[in-house]
């Protein structure tokens, strides 16, 4: 027997749930990115100093300033593609093969972001515990930092794997709390460092980098290279580039940012820049100035712990400060594991939407609506890397930079090319443009690309570990993607890979509780034509989702045979759902999609609005019926379903430049 019956005889509704319809504020978006970008403050300078000497903080600061240039490139791509990121943008500009290669390099980056962050957090915690035990006289207790870091990294990865299965709103809330605590502790250490500098004799580190033979990589075989200052600068920048990450996560998170999307994206970008410049940039400089040269190598893996122990003041207070830094460091570095999962999951979903992965991978969690198989795959890869690195932060840091820089290069080149290929107006454009012949010549993006490309080329020769591992991983994953794509195309004769993957939730009663309504104010939007959603766009532009639930209803004129999968819906309704989700993401406003089986769409709309307690019904203009006739039919249906009550409803028919409105009781 069919699961669904006629709505006129039995109240039955299908509520379609998906985690893609939850949105986060600018602060939450910034906090997710900062858990990645800010976490690099705990290890970037230590790794860079081992490579280029005491000039490391100056180049870290330079990278933090330059990160703003890269960020505005990503912001322009977000303005073009709500579901953006490297794969979508590069494919649009340069084609599928280069896009697959770029996203393969990016996934190499994400595969290392989580491990380097969680392992570094383990080193901070192990170092603090060893110092604490020594301070209280437990000299017989010693924790091996590498071993502890591996165990800790596995635990953190499992924790954020679970958080991402639950959904982005929950994981972003955790990131926001982490960043809020970080700001407090960073403020304290910033002021304390300034006081220490004022009352002790310290010197600014040299501006001249002194790369080691290992840092020069294959270039060490050419002694004349060291005499070229410009190459030395790019070598130093290449070893500092790992301080800049999180940009791709911002692009993947853009679809989750609440309305107004571009305005909130700008706010998030400003917050990210200020936080990263002060924390990653200036605090690294303070650490280099305050920690004596002879003891600083002992703190390469936990540099900020060393900074806290060399500030002026009593040892007990400094130990307490180190404890706070370790707490923040562990939380912030652990949060970067979350950011890596968010970003990698987003990129894998873009590949899935493009038909590369089979629907088995894209299957959403039956309870949370997240693509849990992608998330689980990411977590497994990260845990394997943690085990293989044996707690060595330096090796992870050296390999990590490969994916970062080449993704920046491909993304910037793609946005550069799209200035010519796609001349449609943009909500945001990267600055420094010259208008010529109807085209905005992207001077700023061009210079950014040139700078990134020079760093990337130099890195190929200096970061030998990153080059070898990065190329192997990128090529291997590229062919894996080709294999999945070929296999998936053979299995699918249709072209519906771009349709939304959802869960179907069957309910016997279409009420506010079953449909997940959160507010007393509710609007029911009736939708049928995937290409006629102007009325939905109008509602989302004028509605505050913090006070009003927007329910988008479509009538299914026929049965749905089986509960659970999206296969239960025909392709035309899946196309409609996909477009509804796209409109909601574009406006950054949550909606509740509902499918109602019925033989009479007008009656079903009135009955659903009555049962859901909607105060407003919004219709689009029918291609077959005059708007006044639409209102008349709905008025008759409303009179029937609301007879014997004093319930009122506002009905609107909206189409471009027109609106008909009537109050029904």
Order of alpha helices (4+ residues) and beta strands (2+ residues): beta-alpha-alpha-alpha-alpha-alpha-alpha-alpha-alpha-alpha-alpha-alpha-alpha-alpha-alpha-alpha-alpha-alpha-alpha-beta-beta-alpha-alpha-beta-beta-alpha-beta-alpha-beta-alpha-beta-alpha-beta-beta
